[in-house]
Amino acid sequence: MANTKLVVNKIEAERVREIFKLYLERQTLLPVVEELNRRGWTTKCWTTKKGKTRGGTRFTKTNLYQFLTNVAYAGKVRHKEKRVRRQTRRHHFHRNI
């Protein structure tokens, strides 16, 4: 695998922070899902190397849980099934969660 880094997308980071904030305020998944869908927010949408579109779906309890437990948002990465802290904290944007 090539030497790769996680890079924070500033626009996406704002939305990520807002979703975590909503969860902290509401404390359960369903009210957050309802609010995200009321706002018309969807999951991240991207195109694969083969040209297929992925994501861009409405939030559900399942994909919101997966989003909230994504180790990358805690400043960690997976390496051979282990969770390790990233080398730099410069882009660490969820210190309190």
N, C-alpha and C positions, 0 to 999 in steps of 0.2 A: 504494500500500500504506500502511496506517495505521502510525503510529509505534508499533512493538511492541518488547518486550524479552523476553529469555529470563529466566524466573523459576525458581529452583531449588525443586523439590519435595523437602523435607527427608527424607521417608520414602523416596522413590525414590532420592535421592542416596546413602543408606546402602547400598542394594542395588547401585548402580552402583559405589561404592567397593569393595564386597566382590568384585564380578566382576573389576574391574581387579586387585585383590589376588590373586585366584586365578590370573589369567593371569600375573602377575609371578612367582608361586611355581612354576607348572607349565610356563611358557614355550612351550607349544604349545596349539593350539585344542582338539583332541580330548579330552584329559583334563579341560579346563575344561567342555566341553559335557557330558561324562559326569557330572561333579560337579553341575552346575546341574540336570540332569535327575534325578539321584538325589535332590536336595533338593526336586524338584517345582516348581522355579522356571520361569516362562514369560516370554515377551517381554511388553512393555507392552501392555495391552489398553485400547482406547478406543472411543468411539462417534462416528461421523461426524455432520456436521450433518444428513444424511439419515436418521440412525438406524441405520446399519449398524455392526455390531461388527467391529473390526479387531484384529489382534494376538492375544495370549494363547496363542501356540503354543509348543511345546517348542523348546528351543534346538537349532540345527544349527551346523555349522562355518560355513556361509554367513552366517546371521544374527548369529552371535557376532562374526565378522570385521567385519561392517557396524557392529555395536554398538561394538566396540573402536576403530574408525577414524572414528567420528562426531565431526566437528570441534567440535560443541557441547560435548562432554565435555572438550575441550582448551582451552575458554574462547574459542573462535573461532566466527564465524558466516559463512555464505556470503552474498555480496552480488554479484549479477551474475556468477556463476561464479568469483569471487575469494574467497579465504579471508582474513578480516580479524580482528584481535583485537577482542574486545568492548571497549566503552568503559570499563566498570568491572570491576575485579578483585574486587570485594566478594564475589561469588558464585562465584568461581573455585575449584572444589573438587578439581581434579586437577593441581596444580602440578608434581608430580614425574613425571608420565607424559607 
